[in-house]
Amino acid sequence: MAATAIAAETRSVYRGLLRSVQQVFRGDLEMLTAARQEIRDRLEERRNVHDEEEVSRLQAEGREAAEFLKTSIMQAMPNEKGHIGVDLEGEHANCVVEPIVPGMELPSGKKKRT
């Protein structure tokens, strides 16, 4: 693939990621800013990757991340009654949402030491 085509596709993936975070974190300036910075940092770290196979793999990873953001992340926001809730629309319309209740143990992602 020509260098200009690779650059164009990389820019397309970058813009797709930015659109995804804009959609997911709409109304939350702190998260939106942090997500945009993370995307920029990740791209900057990989600026000097020139191997076409590696670039293709990274582009696919970026497209997958954008899709994951749009379909798997929902932001809870306070409603008019002051309760925290999620509006299910678009890609999330048919999702099953597990309610979070006070005192509920949430997975931490870290294994406990024994």
NORTA-V389578 format. One line per field, one symbol per residue. ss: DSSP state (2 for helix, 1 for strand, 0 for the rest). phi: phi as a letter, one per 30 degrees, with the letter a starting at -180 (. if undefined). A space follows every 10 residues. Layout:
ss=???
phi=???
This chain:
ss=0022222222 2222222222 2222000022 2222222222 2222200000 0222222222 2222222222 2200001100 0001100002 2200000000 0000000000 0000
phi=.deddddddd dddedddddd ddddceibed dddddddddd ddddececdb dedddddddd dddddddeed cccbcdbdcd ciddabdcbh dcecdccddc ceiddcdcic dddc
